[in-house]
Amino acid sequence: MNAGRILTASGVDIDELRGLIHPIRPEQVWLRSASPLMMRIWGPGIQAMTVARWIFVDPRALNGDRARLSLLIIHELVHVRQWSDLGVLGFLSRYLGDYLRGRRDGLSHRDSYMAIPLEIEARHLQSRFQ
Ligand SMILES: [Zn+2]
């Protein structure tokens, strides 16, 4: 499924989004259904994961409510842009490093995940479309 097509069909202001995720173009990003093994690794509560230019989505979310799926896609497109900006090693080292720092400082898994700056940015930009 094409990310841009879903967003357009849901009435998302694509031009505003393009400005926020430049140089990523939503119509050039594709969604893939996550495998059961992948979702077992993710653990509960996680509906999607971006790896470079691929967005893997829980099949239930992929086939569920379109407005919710659109917000999820916007969030993941911010991660696509972060991967593009930082490169593979840059993204992974920053993302995992910030997560592990939180854990070392005594945060729970969830709190540490929520405190990752790359996640805060994705949630912040996503919230502009709610
Ligand atoms: Zn995220």
Backbone and ligand atoms as CSV (ligand in chain L), in Angstrom:
chain,resi,resn,atom,element,x,y,z
A,1,MET,N,N,0.837,-1.198,0.000
A,1,MET,CA,C,0.000,0.000,0.000
A,1,MET,C,C,0.873,1.250,0.000
A,2,ASN,N,N,0.418,2.238,-0.721
A,2,ASN,CA,C,1.188,3.467,-0.862
A,2,ASN,C,C,0.790,4.472,0.220
A,3,ALA,N,N,1.798,4.999,0.942
A,3,ALA,CA,C,1.531,5.913,2.061
A,3,ALA,C,C,0.818,7.179,1.585
A,4,GLY,N,N,1.309,7.761,0.492
A,4,GLY,CA,C,0.722,9.003,-0.014
A,4,GLY,C,C,-0.730,8.841,-0.408
A,5,ARG,N,N,-1.031,7.684,-1.023
A,5,ARG,CA,C,-2.408,7.465,-1.476
A,5,ARG,C,C,-3.370,7.356,-0.295
A,6,ILE,N,N,-2.952,6.672,0.761
A,6,ILE,CA,C,-3.815,6.538,1.941
A,6,ILE,C,C,-4.056,7.904,2.581
A,7,LEU,N,N,-2.986,8.704,2.687
A,7,LEU,CA,C,-3.130,10.025,3.318
A,7,LEU,C,C,-4.049,10.923,2.502
A,8,THR,N,N,-3.883,10.912,1.187
A,8,THR,CA,C,-4.731,11.740,0.326
A,8,THR,C,C,-6.190,11.318,0.459
A,9,ALA,N,N,-6.425,9.998,0.456
A,9,ALA,CA,C,-7.797,9.489,0.567
A,9,ALA,C,C,-8.424,9.852,1.911
A,10,SER,N,N,-7.574,10.059,2.940
A,10,SER,CA,C,-8.088,10.395,4.271
A,10,SER,C,C,-8.199,11.899,4.472
A,11,GLY,N,N,-7.860,12.681,3.444
A,11,GLY,CA,C,-8.002,14.132,3.540
A,11,GLY,C,C,-6.884,14.840,4.276
A,12,VAL,N,N,-5.737,14.193,4.411
A,12,VAL,CA,C,-4.597,14.831,5.077
A,12,VAL,C,C,-4.013,15.903,4.152
A,13,ASP,N,N,-3.629,17.045,4.740
A,13,ASP,CA,C,-2.992,18.119,3.971
A,13,ASP,C,C,-1.555,17.696,3.627
A,14,ILE,N,N,-1.420,17.102,2.430
A,14,ILE,CA,C,-0.140,16.530,2.007
A,14,ILE,C,C,0.929,17.614,1.863
A,15,ASP,N,N,0.524,18.798,1.431
A,15,ASP,CA,C,1.516,19.862,1.232
A,15,ASP,C,C,2.146,20.274,2.558
A,16,GLU,N,N,1.313,20.399,3.600
A,16,GLU,CA,C,1.870,20.747,4.906
A,16,GLU,C,C,2.824,19.640,5.372
A,17,LEU,N,N,2.388,18.403,5.191
A,17,LEU,CA,C,3.208,17.271,5.620
A,17,LEU,C,C,4.540,17.252,4.868
A,18,ARG,N,N,4.489,17.481,3.558
A,18,ARG,CA,C,5.720,17.481,2.757
A,18,ARG,C,C,6.750,18.447,3.315
A,19,GLY,N,N,6.272,19.614,3.761
A,19,GLY,CA,C,7.191,20.604,4.317
A,19,GLY,C,C,7.862,20.104,5.581
A,20,LEU,N,N,7.155,19.278,6.336
A,20,LEU,CA,C,7.680,18.807,7.621
A,20,LEU,C,C,8.619,17.612,7.473
A,21,ILE,N,N,8.474,16.872,6.375
A,21,ILE,CA,C,9.297,15.657,6.239
A,21,ILE,C,C,10.231,15.737,5.033
A,22,HIS,N,N,10.416,16.931,4.494
A,22,HIS,CA,C,11.324,17.127,3.360
A,22,HIS,C,C,12.681,16.458,3.639
A,23,PRO,N,N,13.284,15.731,2.722
A,23,PRO,CA,C,12.925,15.542,1.302
A,23,PRO,C,C,12.104,14.284,1.034
A,24,ILE,N,N,11.491,13.704,2.070
A,24,ILE,CA,C,10.706,12.483,1.869
A,24,ILE,C,C,9.379,12.833,1.198
A,25,ARG,N,N,9.006,12.053,0.203
A,25,ARG,CA,C,7.728,12.244,-0.488
A,25,ARG,C,C,6.825,11.054,-0.150
A,26,PRO,N,N,5.679,11.344,0.489
A,26,PRO,CA,C,4.807,10.255,0.949
A,26,PRO,C,C,4.438,9.271,-0.163
A,27,GLU,N,N,4.301,9.767,-1.382
A,27,GLU,CA,C,3.877,8.875,-2.477
A,27,GLU,C,C,4.999,7.937,-2.918
A,28,GLN,N,N,6.196,8.140,-2.348
A,28,GLN,CA,C,7.305,7.235,-2.679
A,28,GLN,C,C,7.634,6.284,-1.522
A,29,VAL,N,N,6.738,6.242,-0.553
A,29,VAL,CA,C,6.938,5.354,0.591
A,29,VAL,C,C,5.820,4.310,0.593
A,30,TRP,N,N,6.210,3.060,0.836
A,30,TRP,CA,C,5.255,1.950,0.782
A,30,TRP,C,C,5.131,1.288,2.135
A,31,LEU,N,N,3.910,0.847,2.417
A,31,LEU,CA,C,3.650,0.143,3.672
A,31,LEU,C,C,3.669,-1.355,3.420
A,32,ARG,N,N,4.196,-2.083,4.372
A,32,ARG,CA,C,4.176,-3.542,4.278
A,32,ARG,C,C,3.551,-4.100,5.532
A,33,SER,N,N,2.874,-5.205,5.361
A,33,SER,CA,C,2.269,-5.881,6.490
A,33,SER,C,C,3.376,-6.514,7.334
A,34,ALA,N,N,3.329,-6.291,8.636
A,34,ALA,CA,C,4.325,-6.896,9.527
A,34,ALA,C,C,4.025,-8.377,9.696
A,35,SER,N,N,5.076,-9.171,9.817
A,35,SER,CA,C,4.893,-10.616,10.016
A,35,SER,C,C,4.607,-10.888,11.491
A,36,PRO,N,N,4.000,-12.060,11.783
A,36,PRO,CA,C,3.750,-12.411,13.189
A,36,PRO,C,C,5.031,-12.424,14.020
A,37,LEU,N,N,6.137,-12.904,13.437
A,37,LEU,CA,C,7.407,-12.943,14.175
A,37,LEU,C,C,7.862,-11.524,14.527
A,38,MET,N,N,7.771,-10.648,13.543
A,38,MET,CA,C,8.160,-9.251,13.758
A,38,MET,C,C,7.367,-8.649,14.916
A,39,MET,N,N,6.053,-8.905,14.923
A,39,MET,CA,C,5.215,-8.294,15.954
A,39,MET,C,C,5.479,-8.898,17.331
A,40,ARG,N,N,5.926,-10.163,17.339
A,40,ARG,CA,C,6.279,-10.773,18.621
A,40,ARG,C,C,7.518,-10.082,19.198
A,41,ILE,N,N,8.449,-9.722,18.314
A,41,ILE,CA,C,9.659,-9.015,18.766
A,41,ILE,C,C,9.290,-7.617,19.276
A,42,TRP,N,N,8.348,-6.946,18.578
A,42,TRP,CA,C,7.950,-5.594,18.989
A,42,TRP,C,C,7.382,-5.574,20.398
A,43,GLY,N,N,6.587,-6.590,20.710
A,43,GLY,CA,C,5.894,-6.578,21.990
A,43,GLY,C,C,4.583,-5.832,21.882
A,44,PRO,N,N,3.792,-5.841,22.975
A,44,PRO,CA,C,2.443,-5.267,22.931
A,44,PRO,C,C,2.465,-3.740,22.792
A,45,GLY,N,N,1.453,-3.217,22.123
A,45,GLY,CA,C,1.276,-1.767,22.043
A,45,GLY,C,C,1.943,-1.108,20.852
A,46,ILE,N,N,2.830,-1.832,20.171
A,46,ILE,CA,C,3.510,-1.230,19.020
A,46,ILE,C,C,2.797,-1.672,17.749
A,47,GLN,N,N,2.413,-0.706,16.921
A,47,GLN,CA,C,1.625,-1.008,15.724
A,47,GLN,C,C,2.416,-0.903,14.433
A,48,ALA,N,N,3.584,-0.267,14.505
A,48,ALA,CA,C,4.345,-0.086,13.266
A,48,ALA,C,C,5.809,0.137,13.585
A,49,MET,N,N,6.643,-0.169,12.611
A,49,MET,CA,C,8.067,0.099,12.762
A,49,MET,C,C,8.643,0.484,11.406
A,50,THR,N,N,9.448,1.530,11.427
A,50,THR,CA,C,10.084,1.992,10.203
A,50,THR,C,C,11.526,1.530,10.179
A,51,VAL,N,N,11.904,0.944,9.042
A,51,VAL,CA,C,13.296,0.567,8.823
A,51,VAL,C,C,13.702,1.223,7.511
A,52,ALA,N,N,14.505,2.277,7.634
A,52,ALA,CA,C,14.911,3.065,6.470
A,52,ALA,C,C,13.665,3.554,5.719
A,53,ARG,N,N,13.400,3.026,4.510
A,53,ARG,CA,C,12.257,3.514,3.733
A,53,ARG,C,C,11.061,2.588,3.770
A,54,TRP,N,N,11.132,1.577,4.621
A,54,TRP,CA,C,10.013,0.631,4.696
A,54,TRP,C,C,9.269,0.815,6.002
A,55,ILE,N,N,7.956,0.901,5.906
A,55,ILE,CA,C,7.118,0.997,7.097
A,55,ILE,C,C,6.355,-0.318,7.237
A,56,PHE,N,N,6.656,-1.048,8.300
A,56,PHE,CA,C,5.969,-2.303,8.565
A,56,PHE,C,C,4.839,-2.023,9.546
A,57,VAL,N,N,3.641,-2.453,9.181
A,57,VAL,CA,C,2.456,-2.122,9.982
A,57,VAL,C,C,1.718,-3.391,10.381
A,58,ASP,N,N,1.270,-3.427,11.621
A,58,ASP,CA,C,0.397,-4.489,12.116
A,58,ASP,C,C,-0.785,-4.623,11.139
A,59,PRO,N,N,-1.037,-5.825,10.584
A,59,PRO,CA,C,-2.123,-5.980,9.603
A,59,PRO,C,C,-3.478,-5.494,10.110
A,60,ARG,N,N,-3.700,-5.591,11.439
A,60,ARG,CA,C,-4.985,-5.103,11.973
A,60,ARG,C,C,-5.100,-3.590,11.820
A,61,ALA,N,N,-3.986,-2.869,12.026
A,61,ALA,CA,C,-3.997,-1.412,11.849
A,61,ALA,C,C,-4.108,-1.061,10.368
A,62,LEU,N,N,-3.465,-1.886,9.538
A,62,LEU,CA,C,-3.470,-1.646,8.084
A,62,LEU,C,C,-4.881,-1.743,7.526
A,63,ASN,N,N,-5.679,-2.626,8.118
A,63,ASN,CA,C,-7.040,-2.840,7.618
A,63,ASN,C,C,-8.092,-2.173,8.494
A,64,GLY,N,N,-7.634,-1.404,9.483
A,64,GLY,CA,C,-8.575,-0.791,10.412
A,64,GLY,C,C,-8.971,0.623,9.995
A,65,ASP,N,N,-9.344,1.421,10.981
A,65,ASP,CA,C,-9.825,2.783,10.774
A,65,ASP,C,C,-8.789,3.629,10.021
A,66,ARG,N,N,-9.240,4.259,8.929
A,66,ARG,CA,C,-8.325,4.993,8.054
A,66,ARG,C,C,-7.751,6.262,8.690
A,67,ALA,N,N,-8.556,6.936,9.519
A,67,ALA,CA,C,-8.059,8.161,10.160
A,67,ALA,C,C,-6.927,7.812,11.128
A,68,ARG,N,N,-7.103,6.731,11.869
A,68,ARG,CA,C,-6.045,6.294,12.802
A,68,ARG,C,C,-4.816,5.825,12.045
A,69,LEU,N,N,-5.061,5.095,10.950
A,69,LEU,CA,C,-3.938,4.627,10.140
A,69,LEU,C,C,-3.158,5.817,9.576
A,70,SER,N,N,-3.871,6.860,9.173
A,70,SER,CA,C,-3.200,8.038,8.613
A,70,SER,C,C,-2.278,8.684,9.642
A,71,LEU,N,N,-2.744,8.806,10.886
A,71,LEU,CA,C,-1.898,9.403,11.927
A,71,LEU,C,C,-0.670,8.538,12.183
A,72,LEU,N,N,-0.873,7.226,12.157
A,72,LEU,CA,C,0.241,6.304,12.329
A,72,LEU,C,C,1.255,6.482,11.184
A,73,ILE,N,N,0.749,6.613,9.962
A,73,ILE,CA,C,1.633,6.791,8.806
A,73,ILE,C,C,2.427,8.088,8.928
A,74,ILE,N,N,1.754,9.171,9.361
A,74,ILE,CA,C,2.451,10.454,9.519
A,74,ILE,C,C,3.592,10.298,10.514
A,75,HIS,N,N,3.314,9.642,11.635
A,75,HIS,CA,C,4.343,9.394,12.657
A,75,HIS,C,C,5.521,8.636,12.045
A,76,GLU,N,N,5.210,7.587,11.302
A,76,GLU,CA,C,6.283,6.759,10.740
A,76,GLU,C,C,7.039,7.499,9.634
A,77,LEU,N,N,6.347,8.376,8.891
A,77,LEU,CA,C,7.046,9.148,7.855
A,77,LEU,C,C,8.083,10.085,8.468
A,78,VAL,N,N,7.823,10.569,9.686
A,78,VAL,CA,C,8.838,11.381,10.378
A,78,VAL,C,C,10.072,10.513,10.628
A,79,HIS,N,N,9.849,9.254,11.004
A,79,HIS,CA,C,10.995,8.348,11.201
A,79,HIS,C,C,11.723,8.070,9.871
A,80,VAL,N,N,10.971,7.973,8.776
A,80,VAL,CA,C,11.627,7.790,7.468
A,80,VAL,C,C,12.568,8.967,7.209
A,81,ARG,N,N,12.083,10.177,7.513
A,81,ARG,CA,C,12.923,11.363,7.321
A,81,ARG,C,C,14.143,11.326,8.253
A,82,GLN,N,N,13.940,10.880,9.499
A,82,GLN,CA,C,15.064,10.805,10.450
A,82,GLN,C,C,16.108,9.798,9.960
A,83,TRP,N,N,15.649,8.653,9.450
A,83,TRP,CA,C,16.585,7.659,8.895
A,83,TRP,C,C,17.367,8.296,7.747
A,84,SER,N,N,16.643,9.051,6.910
A,84,SER,CA,C,17.279,9.687,5.753
A,84,SER,C,C,18.288,10.747,6.195
A,85,ASP,N,N,17.938,11.525,7.200
A,85,ASP,CA,C,18.834,12.588,7.699
A,85,ASP,C,C,20.085,12.012,8.358
A,86,LEU,N,N,19.895,10.984,9.186
A,86,LEU,CA,C,20.978,10.512,10.052
A,86,LEU,C,C,21.761,9.345,9.463
A,87,GLY,N,N,21.200,8.668,8.475
A,87,GLY,CA,C,21.823,7.455,7.955
A,87,GLY,C,C,21.513,6.284,8.886
A,88,VAL,N,N,21.790,5.086,8.396
A,88,VAL,CA,C,21.435,3.880,9.143
A,88,VAL,C,C,22.139,3.845,10.498
A,89,LEU,N,N,23.453,3.984,10.489
A,89,LEU,CA,C,24.191,3.898,11.754
A,89,LEU,C,C,23.860,5.064,12.668
A,90,GLY,N,N,23.724,6.247,12.076
A,90,GLY,CA,C,23.411,7.430,12.879
A,90,GLY,C,C,22.061,7.292,13.564
A,91,PHE,N,N,21.058,6.812,12.797
A,91,PHE,CA,C,19.725,6.654,13.382
A,91,PHE,C,C,19.752,5.621,14.500
A,92,LEU,N,N,20.309,4.442,14.185
A,92,LEU,CA,C,20.273,3.353,15.165
A,92,LEU,C,C,21.058,3.694,16.421
A,93,SER,N,N,22.224,4.327,16.255
A,93,SER,CA,C,23.031,4.607,17.442
A,93,SER,C,C,22.349,5.667,18.310
A,94,ARG,N,N,21.732,6.654,17.657
A,94,ARG,CA,C,21.062,7.671,18.464
A,94,ARG,C,C,19.811,7.122,19.149
A,95,TYR,N,N,19.010,6.394,18.349
A,95,TYR,CA,C,17.742,5.871,18.877
A,95,TYR,C,C,17.988,4.896,20.028
A,96,LEU,N,N,18.864,3.918,19.767
A,96,LEU,CA,C,19.120,2.911,20.809
A,96,LEU,C,C,19.890,3.506,21.976
A,97,GLY,N,N,20.828,4.404,21.668
A,97,GLY,CA,C,21.615,5.047,22.727
A,97,GLY,C,C,20.713,5.834,23.675
A,98,ASP,N,N,19.771,6.586,23.117
A,98,ASP,CA,C,18.869,7.371,23.972
A,98,ASP,C,C,17.959,6.458,24.795
A,99,TYR,N,N,17.510,5.362,24.155
A,99,TYR,CA,C,16.666,4.416,24.884
A,99,TYR,C,C,17.449,3.801,26.052
A,100,LEU,N,N,18.659,3.329,25.755
A,100,LEU,CA,C,19.450,2.648,26.793
A,100,LEU,C,C,19.851,3.605,27.909
A,101,ARG,N,N,20.097,4.862,27.553
A,101,ARG,CA,C,20.417,5.864,28.570
A,101,ARG,C,C,19.244,6.028,29.537
A,102,GLY,N,N,18.036,6.055,28.986
A,102,GLY,CA,C,16.848,6.158,29.826
A,102,GLY,C,C,16.720,4.975,30.768
A,103,ARG,N,N,16.966,3.785,30.217
A,103,ARG,CA,C,16.877,2.571,31.046
A,103,ARG,C,C,17.922,2.606,32.151
A,104,ARG,N,N,19.139,3.039,31.782
A,104,ARG,CA,C,20.216,3.098,32.767
A,104,ARG,C,C,19.868,4.085,33.884
A,105,ASP,N,N,19.144,5.141,33.503
A,105,ASP,CA,C,18.745,6.144,34.495
A,105,ASP,C,C,17.519,5.702,35.293
A,106,GLY,N,N,17.065,4.470,35.062
A,106,GLY,CA,C,15.997,3.938,35.898
A,106,GLY,C,C,14.592,4.041,35.326
A,107,LEU,N,N,14.448,4.512,34.073
A,107,LEU,CA,C,13.105,4.595,33.486
A,107,LEU,C,C,12.622,3.196,33.098
A,108,SER,N,N,11.294,3.019,33.100
A,108,SER,CA,C,10.709,1.760,32.635
A,108,SER,C,C,10.888,1.674,31.119
A,109,HIS,N,N,10.623,0.491,30.561
A,109,HIS,CA,C,10.710,0.338,29.101
A,109,HIS,C,C,9.869,1.403,28.397
A,110,ARG,N,N,8.615,1.524,28.841
A,110,ARG,CA,C,7.704,2.457,28.163
A,110,ARG,C,C,8.154,3.918,28.328
A,111,ASP,N,N,8.524,4.298,29.553
A,111,ASP,CA,C,8.938,5.683,29.777
A,111,ASP,C,C,10.211,6.005,28.998
A,112,SER,N,N,11.106,5.029,28.923
A,112,SER,CA,C,12.356,5.255,28.203
A,112,SER,C,C,12.086,5.415,26.709
A,113,TYR,N,N,11.188,4.580,26.203
A,113,TYR,CA,C,10.777,4.671,24.790
A,113,TYR,C,C,10.124,6.040,24.518
A,114,MET,N,N,9.231,6.456,25.408
A,114,MET,CA,C,8.530,7.731,25.209
A,114,MET,C,C,9.484,8.925,25.269
A,115,ALA,N,N,10.601,8.771,25.984
A,115,ALA,CA,C,11.544,9.891,26.183
A,115,ALA,C,C,12.593,9.988,25.074
A,116,ILE,N,N,12.594,9.036,24.141
A,116,ILE,CA,C,13.571,9.107,23.035
A,116,ILE,C,C,13.269,10.359,22.208
A,117,PRO,N,N,14.228,11.288,22.047
A,117,PRO,CA,C,13.949,12.530,21.315
A,117,PRO,C,C,13.402,12.307,19.894
A,118,LEU,N,N,13.862,11.249,19.206
A,118,LEU,CA,C,13.351,10.984,17.850
A,118,LEU,C,C,11.868,10.603,17.904
A,119,GLU,N,N,11.444,9.964,18.995
A,119,GLU,CA,C,10.025,9.635,19.173
A,119,GLU,C,C,9.225,10.888,19.539
A,120,ILE,N,N,9.824,11.742,20.363
A,120,ILE,CA,C,9.132,12.980,20.760
A,120,ILE,C,C,8.864,13.827,19.518
A,121,GLU,N,N,9.851,13.921,18.636
A,121,GLU,CA,C,9.653,14.702,17.411
A,121,GLU,C,C,8.541,14.086,16.547
A,122,ALA,N,N,8.558,12.759,16.409
A,122,ALA,CA,C,7.532,12.097,15.578
A,122,ALA,C,C,6.137,12.333,16.163
A,123,ARG,N,N,6.010,12.236,17.485
A,123,ARG,CA,C,4.695,12.456,18.115
A,123,ARG,C,C,4.264,13.917,17.966
A,124,HIS,N,N,5.240,14.823,18.094
A,124,HIS,CA,C,4.929,16.249,17.993
A,124,HIS,C,C,4.386,16.595,16.597
A,125,LEU,N,N,5.069,16.131,15.542
A,125,LEU,CA,C,4.610,16.448,14.191
A,125,LEU,C,C,3.288,15.738,13.880
A,126,GLN,N,N,3.149,14.521,14.385
A,126,GLN,CA,C,1.902,13.775,14.201
A,126,GLN,C,C,0.734,14.549,14.809
A,127,SER,N,N,0.962,15.154,15.976
A,127,SER,CA,C,-0.132,15.821,16.702
A,127,SER,C,C,-0.664,17.038,15.923
A,128,ARG,N,N,0.129,17.578,14.995
A,128,ARG,CA,C,-0.348,18.716,14.202
A,128,ARG,C,C,-1.454,18.313,13.247
A,129,PHE,N,N,-1.623,17.024,13.021
A,129,PHE,CA,C,-2.640,16.550,12.068
A,129,PHE,C,C,-3.839,15.928,12.780
A,130,GLN,N,N,-3.887,16.053,14.123
A,130,GLN,CA,C,-4.987,15.428,14.857
A,130,GLN,C,C,-6.201,16.333,14.953
L,1,ZN,ZN,ZN,7.847,6.281,16.626
